[in-house]
Amino acid sequence: MRFSRSISLLFSSSFSNSEEICQDFDLADECQANAALEFMNCGSACDDSICEEKCLVDYRHELDSCPCGRDCPTGCQNCFHPICKDKNYFFVIGNYGEFRKENFIISTSGELVENREIAVPGNKKGYLHQVGHALLNDELFVFGGYYDSYKAAVLEGCAFRELHQRLIYDYSIGNNVQELGGEVFICFNSQYSDASKICQVFDGSSFRVHRSETSFTHQSGCLANYQGNLLAIGSYYSGDRSKVELLSKEIWKEQEQHPKQMALFGCLTIGDEKVITIGGFNVITNKPYDDIFAFENSSWRSAGKLLTPQFYSTVYAFGGELFSVLGGKSPYNIERLEMDSGNGNVTENTVIYSDFRLDAPIVFYVDLDFCAN
């Protein structure tokens, strides 16, 4: 039967590259089964090849969006598929200077919040203040930070272990760390001018300098994955604050400018066709933004507003919802943003938790028993 063969081929192509990094195959199986049923029902109602082709297109899109699919290769981590609402806890880690330390698990509803202990080497104060972070091969790595801007560490169990490898250039402040293609890019946020337009690349065991250089500085901007390529947005420096560049075929190419001139904002990739920016800091007025923008089809558009202006937050996604996590402006909220499945605009905002200031905290999803003892 043609439909059955299509199901097998499409499932294989969408999921074959995810086996080594995806941790949510139970939900992937459920999602794939639901997609197959919808595909069969769609096809049984068709009278011509045009209708059948549309069923195939819809089915491929659904498979790609499933956990472990092409758009969500690591599973429910930053996945926008509604089935990922079953993975409804995430963990927040961070320091504010040497004075404030936070390690807590929170449900996506905000009904559960519990402190859990995460140790750092030597119990150093401020160890995680203004670090960059990324998941690589299902391990959480942190890079740089205010008090040691050359360090790298990995979370093992409930404790960070510092690596003997050190960053080539310093890094702190901003959201310019992005996993892409099995490597982590740590970009732009050096205090030295000769490193403000380049990226360091970490493969899990060593660092190297990427050979391509941007045309503009993107220090204290944000880095995202757009269509499988790095997208660098914004900057702290005059003249570059609205600049956007895409790394394509090893060359940085200028894109349509961001509607705002800003720095210190959160951004997130949805699938691989859309990038969202949330909040940000107006360096001229010294005030934060509440704007949400979407970059898709190589163009920017407005996609909604935060309840309160915020900068320096971390943006996270679970099954059809975005989360803007804390940041540098009071009230320091975790805000849940529900988005329309059609146009992708924010339709509802809810504050699920308020806490003290944490600049770009580390955020990742966990099971309920993570570090419970």
N, C-alpha and C positions, 0 to 999 in steps of 0.2 A: 504494500500500500504506500502511495507516494507520501502521504502525511506522516506515516510512521517512520519512513526513511529520513524525512526532513527533520523530525524531532531528534533522531539519533545523531545526524550530522551536525545540526546546529548546537546541540548540547555539548558535543565533543569539542567543537571549535571554540565555544564560549568559555569552557571550563578547563581545557587541557593544560593551560599555563599556570594554574593556581594551586596545584596540588602541594607544592613545597611550602607555601607561605600562608595558605588559608587555614583558619582554625574553626570554621563554622560550617562544616560539611553537613551536619544534621539539618540546619536551616536551609542550606543549599539544596539538599535533596527534596525537602518539603516545597521550596520555592519552584524548583524545576518541575516537580509533579503537578503543582497548581498551574504552571505555565503550559504544560503539555495538555492538560485537560481543557484549558481555555482555547488552546490552538485547535484541538479536535472539534470542540463545539463550534468554533468559528468556521472551520472548513466544512463541516456538515451542513451549514446554512448557505454555502456558496453555490451560485449557478454558473459562474464563469471564471476564467483564469485571472482576471483583474482582482476579483474578490479573494481568490486563493492567494495571490501574491501579497495582498494587504495582510492577510492572516499570517503569512510567513514573516513579513516585516515586523509586525507587532510582536510575534513570538520571539524573534531574534532580539528585539529591544528588551523584552521582559527577561530573557535569559541573561543578557549582558548586565542588567541592573540587579540580578539576584546576588546575594552574598556568594563569594568565590567566582562570580562572573567577571567579565572583562572590565566593568566599571567599578567592581568591588573586590579586587583580587585578594585582599587580606581577610575578607569576610565582612563582619558587621562594623569593623573599625572604619569610621567616617563613611559608612554606607547609607544611602538615602532610601533603600527599599523598606516599605512598611513592615515587612516580616521581621526586621531587625528591632522592632519595638520589644520583642521578647528578650533582647539583650539590653536591659533597661537600668544598668548601673554604670556609672563612670567614676573615676578616681581623680582627685585634684591634689597636686603637690606643688609647693612653692615656698619661697621666703620673701619677706619684704625687709630688705637690709639684713641686719644681724638681729633684729628684734622680734620678727614675726615668723613663725613656722607653721605651715598647714599641711596636714596629710589626712584627707577624709574621703570616704566613699559617699556618693549621693545617688539617689534614684532619679530618673528623668522626671518624675512627678514632684520631686522635692520632699516627699513624705518621709523618706528615710535619709538621715545624715548621721554618720558615725565616724569618729576619729579612729584612724589606724596608724600605727607607728611605722615609719620608714626611716631607716638609719642612713647616715652619710659618713664617709671616711673621717675618722678622728672626731666625730661629733662636731664638726666645724660649723660655727654660726654663719649664716648667710651663704651656705655652700650652693644653694640652688637659686639664688637671687639673680634674675635676668639671664638665665641660661637659655640656649636654644635646645629644642628636643625633637626627636623623630623616632618612629618605629622602623627597624630594619631587621628583616628575617624574624619577625615576631619578638624582637628584643627592643627594649626602650633605652635609647642613648641620650645623654645630655652633653652639651658642648659649651665651653667658655663660661661666661658669667661675670658678674661685677667684681668678685673678690679673687678670682683666678681665671683670667680670660683665655687661657691656653689649654685648660684641662678637658678631658673627655672621660666619661664614666658610663657604666651600664648598670641597669637595675637587675639584680639577681635575687630572686625571692622578694624579701622585704628590705633589702639594703642595696645601696649603690656601691659598686666597686670601681675605683678609679683605674683607668687604663694607663699602661706605661707609654702608649703613643700620645703625643701632644699635637695640638693644632699648629699649623705652620704660621698662621696669622691669628691675632687675637679676635675674639668674638664676644659681644654682649649687646643687649638692648635690641628689641625688634623681633619680627617673625620671619626672618630670612633663612630658615632651615626647611628643606623639603626632601623627602625620599622620592626617588625617581629611578626606575629601571634597576633596582637592586643596589643602589648607592644612595648616600645622603649628601646633598649639596648644602654647604654652609657658606653663605655669601654676604659680601658687602660691609658687614658691620664691624670693620676694623677702624681703630682710631688713626691709623696711618693712611695717608692719602694714596700711596701706591697700591693699597689693597682694597680700596673702597669701590672698585669696579670689577672685582674678580670673585670667583668662587673657589673654595676648597672642596674636595670630594673625598668622602670616607666610604670605604668598601667593606667595613667590618673589621679590618685588621691594620689598615694603614691610610695615611692621608696623602693627597697629591693636589697640586694646583691645576685647575682647569685652564686650558690655554686661551679661551675666548674672553674678551673684555667688553663690558657694556660701554655704551656711549655716554651714559649718564650715571651719576651716583644714585644708589638706592639704599643708602644707609638708613636704618630705622623705617624701611618700607616693609613690604610683604612679598613672599615668594610662594607661588602656587604651581600646580600641574595643569596645563591647558592643552588638551589634545595630545598628551604624551610629551609635551615640551615644557621647559621652565618658563614661567611668566613672572617678571619682576615689575612691581608696582610701587610708585610713590618714592618719597625721599624726605629726609629732614632738611635738605639744603635748598636754598633759593634757586629757582630756575629748573629744578628737577622734581619738584613735589608732585606734579601731575603726570610725569613721564612714565610710560609703560613700554617694556621691551620683551620680546619673545626669543628664546634660544632655539633656533631651527637650523638643523644641519650644521651645528657648531658655530653658527653666526648669530649674534644678537641683532634683532631687527625691531625697529621702532613700530609701535602699534598706536591705535587711537588713544589719545590722552584720557586719563581719568577725569571725571567731571569736577573733582575737588582737588585742591592742593593740600596734601596732607602727609602725615607720618604716623607711626605708632598705631596702626590699625590691625584688625584681624582679617584674615582671608581664608577661604576654603574652596576646594574643588568639589563640584557636584558632578558625578559621573566623570567624564573627561571633556565635556563640551561646554561647561559653565564654571565660572569662578565668581564667588561672592566676596565682596568686601563689606565690613561692618565697622561703623564708628570711625575713629581716627582723631588726630590732633591737628588743629589749625595753628601752625607755628607763628603766624602773624598776629592773630587775636589772642593766642594763648588759651584757647577754649576747645573742648572736644566737639565732635560731630555726633549726630544721631542717625545719619544717613546709611542706607543699605543700597548697594549697587550690584548689578550683575553684568559680567562680561561674557557674551556669547555671540557667535557669528562675527567675531572680531570687532564687536561694538559694545559700548557701555549703555546701560539704561538704569533708571531708578527701579528698585525692587521693594521699597518699604522704609520703615523707620524703627529705631529702637524706642522703648518707652522713655529711657533717659539717655542723654549723650554719654558716650564712653570712649576711652582710648586705651590701648595697651591690653586689650582682652585677648583671650584665646577663643577661637571659633571652632565648634565641634558639631558633628552631625550624627543623629540616630534616626533611622527609619522615618523619613519624611519631616523631621524636625531639626532645626538648628539650635545651638546653644551658644550664647555669648557669655563667657565665663570670666567673671570678676574684671580686674583692670585697674586703672589709675585714677578714676574719678568717683567720688562719693555721689550717690550710694553705690557701693560695690556689690552689684547684683550678679546672680546667675539668671539670665533671661532666656526663656524658651520661646522660640519663634516657629510658628507653624506656617507652612508654605503651601500655596495653591498648587495642586498637581498639574494644572494646565500651564499657566504662564510663569509659575515659579516665584510669584510675589508673596511677601509676608502678609498673612491674613489675620493672625492673632498673636499677641505677645503676652507672656505670663512670667512674672518674677517668681522663681521657685526657691530662691535662697538669697540671703544677703550676708556678707561677711566683711572682713577687713580687706585692705588693699593687697593684691597680689599682681605684680606686673607679668603679663604673658605667662600664666601658670602652666605647668605640665598637666595635660589632660589625656586620659586614655580609658577605654572601657574595660571592665573587669567583671568577674563573677562575684556574687554576694559574699562569699567566704574569703575573698582576697585579703591576706594579711590580717585575718580576724583574731589571731591569737598572738 
